[in-house]
Amino acid sequence: MLSMTGYGQARRETDGRIMTAEVRCVNHRFLDLGLRLPRTLTALESLTRQLAGEKLVRGHADITVTYQNTREDAVTVQLDEGLAKAYQAAIARLQSSLALSDANPPATYYASLPGVLREQPADEDMDALTELLTETLTEAFDQVTAARAREGERLKADLASHLDILNGLTGQLTQLAPTLPNEYQARLNERLAKLDVSVDPQRLAQEVAIFADRCAIDEELSRLSAHIAEMKRLLDTPGSLGKQIDFLLQEMNREANTTASKSVSLEVTSLAVQCKNEIEKLREQAQNVL
């Protein structure tokens, strides 16, 4: 079993190219990605989404990637000759206007003026970036999967404990179910005795039979037990289980609600409410199951 909560971080350096990836995952009904990529990697956003879809499956994931190119050819310097000549002409006019020396400033002076020399990032090798991004993200996603597995084991243990409690409550209800018609008949006889009313035994038997049919919870308890057994089986099944578990919990809740609505016994009502309480606890934990 895997949780939807996980964290992974990876750093790769190849041929002067350094890339890091950080992935934070929390629960979400579907796969929801928040990407932060440097401008250099914008063209690889679709690759990032593809890899995330293959590895993460579900959950909200914030993915942050940083990139640094430390190669000697990573940056080129461009000279704006037109701007340098414009500076030269302006300085010459200033010299003439102020009657200064005709000596021209050195080239280094012009190079220091704004805009004459401009740093320009060199074109990146997209094949190398694609390979580096794939390796970095794969390592980070593998760490997320490992973290999800560790958290999943804790979730599994907690879910199993609540299932055991729910199974015990269902067992108590199953033992009480056959006694309900007799209990109802005893209470009915007691009321009739207090009223000192004579009732046809056949009519009384019909009333008890109608009650027994209306308040029978055997089918609900049988289905509830089956759902519990199926969920226990799922806990040991690999893969994405969250949606299946969520469906089972909906069905369990329906059976518990029906059992409570049919009850005319305080004890049965109390046990049904406890069942619903355990199902709600299971639901809260199941929201984190992948």
Legacy VTK file of the C-alpha trace (Angstrom):
# vtk DataFile Version 3.0
C-alpha trace
ASCII
DATASET POLYDATA
POINTS 290 float
0.000 0.000 0.000
1.236 3.472 -0.893
0.376 6.804 0.661
-0.120 9.917 -1.469
2.217 11.826 0.847
5.899 11.786 -0.041
9.034 13.830 -0.629
11.987 13.353 -2.937
15.057 15.341 -3.925
17.810 14.612 -6.439
20.896 16.341 -7.824
22.765 15.355 -10.965
25.898 16.865 -12.526
27.071 15.888 -16.009
29.657 17.606 -18.187
29.366 20.950 -16.415
25.578 20.873 -16.283
24.035 20.804 -12.790
20.367 20.020 -12.209
18.310 19.542 -9.042
14.731 18.382 -8.631
12.517 18.600 -5.550
9.126 16.880 -5.381
6.541 17.338 -2.615
3.358 15.243 -2.753
0.138 15.435 -0.739
-3.256 13.831 -1.164
-5.564 14.830 -4.010
-8.353 13.019 -5.796
-6.586 13.200 -9.158
-3.046 13.938 -10.370
-2.518 17.682 -9.959
0.893 19.110 -10.822
2.477 22.405 -9.856
5.626 22.902 -11.950
8.442 25.382 -11.420
10.962 25.101 -14.248
13.684 27.547 -15.301
13.162 29.241 -18.652
15.887 27.066 -20.169
13.741 23.970 -19.522
10.382 25.368 -20.645
10.463 23.213 -23.765
10.716 20.113 -21.542
7.546 20.786 -19.532
5.615 18.096 -21.410
8.369 15.570 -20.611
8.168 16.541 -16.932
4.404 16.006 -16.917
4.761 12.671 -18.689
7.312 11.364 -16.192
5.210 12.609 -13.265
2.119 10.887 -14.634
3.967 7.577 -14.977
5.529 7.686 -11.504
3.083 9.554 -9.258
-0.337 8.391 -10.574
-2.404 10.481 -8.106
-2.027 13.323 -5.648
-1.005 16.971 -5.744
2.701 17.307 -6.515
4.826 20.459 -6.418
7.845 19.881 -8.661
10.702 22.392 -8.592
13.663 22.049 -10.972
16.789 24.217 -10.993
19.527 24.230 -13.632
23.015 25.701 -13.882
25.397 25.499 -16.830
29.016 25.925 -15.693
30.632 25.002 -19.012
33.117 27.428 -20.563
30.931 27.758 -23.656
27.788 28.415 -21.638
27.949 32.183 -22.248
29.036 34.239 -25.252
29.918 37.947 -25.284
28.415 40.076 -28.067
29.800 43.448 -29.165
27.472 46.223 -30.239
29.819 48.096 -32.575
27.179 50.597 -33.618
26.596 51.629 -30.024
30.351 51.896 -29.378
30.757 54.189 -32.421
27.816 56.288 -31.232
29.538 56.672 -27.855
32.779 57.611 -29.671
31.042 60.248 -31.780
29.289 61.718 -28.745
32.559 61.878 -26.799
34.251 63.566 -29.774
31.529 66.237 -29.864
31.906 66.739 -26.125
35.666 67.141 -26.496
35.176 69.714 -29.245
32.543 71.592 -27.303
34.686 71.763 -24.197
37.936 72.319 -26.138
39.461 69.193 -24.592
42.389 67.113 -25.802
41.914 65.139 -28.989
43.216 61.949 -27.384
40.659 59.153 -27.717
39.811 57.018 -24.654
41.120 53.428 -24.785
38.975 50.576 -26.054
38.504 49.284 -22.525
36.724 52.518 -21.697
34.182 51.962 -24.469
33.805 48.336 -23.435
32.811 49.466 -19.951
29.978 51.641 -21.247
26.406 50.274 -20.850
25.285 48.004 -23.642
28.516 47.823 -25.632
29.317 44.327 -24.415
26.444 41.967 -23.627
26.521 38.488 -22.156
24.348 36.048 -24.099
23.594 32.490 -22.968
24.732 29.988 -25.550
22.232 27.649 -27.187
21.717 24.571 -25.025
22.138 20.998 -26.153
18.514 19.866 -25.768
19.373 16.179 -26.084
21.799 16.479 -23.155
19.216 18.445 -21.148
16.507 15.885 -21.874
18.709 13.035 -20.645
19.793 14.970 -17.546
16.233 16.009 -16.657
14.967 12.440 -17.087
17.665 11.045 -14.798
17.169 13.737 -12.148
13.379 13.506 -12.053
13.430 9.705 -12.065
15.688 9.670 -8.999
13.479 12.220 -7.200
10.307 10.278 -8.085
11.885 7.042 -6.855
12.539 8.735 -3.515
8.899 9.866 -3.414
7.775 6.281 -4.052
9.986 5.003 -1.239
8.599 7.647 1.133
5.058 6.767 0.051
5.727 3.106 0.783
6.950 3.879 4.302
3.929 6.069 4.986
1.719 3.434 3.355
2.809 0.830 5.894
1.693 3.104 8.712
-1.613 3.743 6.943
-2.099 0.021 6.407
-1.600 -0.733 10.099
-4.052 1.985 11.122
-6.670 0.890 8.588
-6.309 -2.733 9.683
-6.876 -1.817 13.338
-10.102 0.050 12.510
-11.247 -2.820 10.292
-10.745 -5.243 13.188
-12.888 -3.031 15.427
-15.552 -2.747 12.724
-15.488 -6.507 12.190
-15.978 -7.061 15.927
-18.964 -4.690 15.998
-20.471 -6.462 12.987
-20.076 -9.765 14.789
-21.960 -8.419 17.808
-24.761 -7.194 15.550
-24.919 -10.586 13.820
-25.413 -12.277 17.189
-28.185 -9.825 18.159
-30.089 -9.988 14.855
-31.938 -13.292 15.495
-33.058 -12.174 18.952
-34.835 -9.018 17.773
-38.210 -10.614 16.845
-38.378 -12.478 20.190
-37.461 -9.291 22.030
-40.160 -7.411 20.159
-42.748 -10.121 20.919
-41.834 -10.040 24.609
-42.270 -6.247 24.749
-45.550 -6.489 22.850
-46.897 -9.141 25.219
-45.835 -6.992 28.166
-47.757 -3.989 26.809
-50.804 -6.043 26.080
-50.696 -7.443 29.592
-50.581 -3.958 31.058
-53.544 -2.944 28.931
-55.353 -6.142 29.938
-56.382 -6.707 26.312
-57.044 -10.083 24.747
-55.493 -10.508 21.281
-55.908 -13.336 18.801
-52.650 -15.364 18.945
-52.639 -15.697 15.159
-52.936 -11.934 14.741
-50.105 -11.471 17.241
-47.933 -13.927 15.337
-48.619 -12.045 12.091
-47.599 -8.757 13.724
-44.360 -10.280 14.962
-43.659 -11.767 11.517
-44.225 -8.381 9.856
-41.876 -6.774 12.357
-39.247 -9.470 11.802
-39.329 -8.887 8.056
-39.257 -5.097 8.357
-36.380 -5.038 10.835
-34.272 -7.890 9.446
-30.629 -6.773 9.170
-29.071 -10.098 8.185
-28.491 -9.094 4.564
-26.977 -5.745 5.538
-24.614 -7.395 8.005
-23.660 -10.084 5.488
-22.749 -7.441 2.901
-20.911 -5.392 5.511
-18.838 -8.433 6.480
-18.076 -9.105 2.817
-16.907 -5.499 2.305
-14.664 -5.738 5.369
-13.107 -8.970 4.065
-12.545 -7.410 0.647
-10.882 -4.341 2.120
-8.592 -6.526 4.225
-7.603 -8.310 1.024
-6.900 -4.984 -0.689
-4.553 -3.923 2.099
-2.116 -6.608 0.912
-2.586 -5.867 -2.793
0.061 -3.814 -4.643
-0.875 -0.863 -6.836
-3.163 2.146 -6.603
-5.978 1.206 -4.201
-7.443 4.517 -3.060
-10.456 4.571 -5.384
-11.367 0.948 -4.669
-11.137 1.518 -0.927
-13.217 4.681 -1.214
-15.946 2.745 -3.065
-15.963 -0.002 -0.415
-16.266 2.563 2.361
-19.274 4.117 0.647
-20.914 0.697 0.529
-20.032 0.006 4.178
-21.543 3.299 5.234
-24.717 2.513 3.300
-25.111 -0.837 5.086
-24.442 0.738 8.494
-27.009 3.469 7.813
-29.626 0.918 6.754
-28.928 -1.168 9.858
-29.373 1.878 12.079
-32.589 2.945 10.323
-34.135 -0.518 10.760
-33.222 -0.800 14.420
-35.830 -0.697 17.184
-33.267 -1.786 19.757
-31.091 0.669 21.635
-28.263 -1.843 21.664
-28.433 -2.360 17.893
-28.650 1.386 17.317
-25.611 1.976 19.525
-23.586 -0.672 17.719
-24.622 0.689 14.302
-23.536 4.189 15.329
-20.189 2.795 16.468
-19.857 1.096 13.081
-20.464 4.417 11.326
-17.880 6.056 13.566
-15.241 3.464 12.628
-16.134 3.786 8.934
-15.633 7.547 9.171
-12.203 7.001 10.714
-11.387 4.638 7.884
-12.569 7.215 5.367
-10.356 9.917 6.842
-7.276 7.708 6.594
-8.223 6.364 3.162
-8.081 9.903 1.739
-4.276 9.512 1.869
-4.140 6.132 0.119
-2.773 6.252 -3.418
LINES 1 291
290 0 1 2 3 4 5 6 7 8 9 10 11 12 13 14 15 16 17 18 19 20 21 22 23 24 25 26 27 28 29 30 31 32 33 34 35 36 37 38 39 40 41 42 43 44 45 46 47 48 49 50 51 52 53 54 55 56 57 58 59 60 61 62 63 64 65 66 67 68 69 70 71 72 73 74 75 76 77 78 79 80 81 82 83 84 85 86 87 88 89 90 91 92 93 94 95 96 97 98 99 100 101 102 103 104 105 106 107 108 109 110 111 112 113 114 115 116 117 118 119 120 121 122 123 124 125 126 127 128 129 130 131 132 133 134 135 136 137 138 139 140 141 142 143 144 145 146 147 148 149 150 151 152 153 154 155 156 157 158 159 160 161 162 163 164 165 166 167 168 169 170 171 172 173 174 175 176 177 178 179 180 181 182 183 184 185 186 187 188 189 190 191 192 193 194 195 196 197 198 199 200 201 202 203 204 205 206 207 208 209 210 211 212 213 214 215 216 217 218 219 220 221 222 223 224 225 226 227 228 229 230 231 232 233 234 235 236 237 238 239 240 241 242 243 244 245 246 247 248 249 250 251 252 253 254 255 256 257 258 259 260 261 262 263 264 265 266 267 268 269 270 271 272 273 274 275 276 277 278 279 280 281 282 283 284 285 286 287 288 289
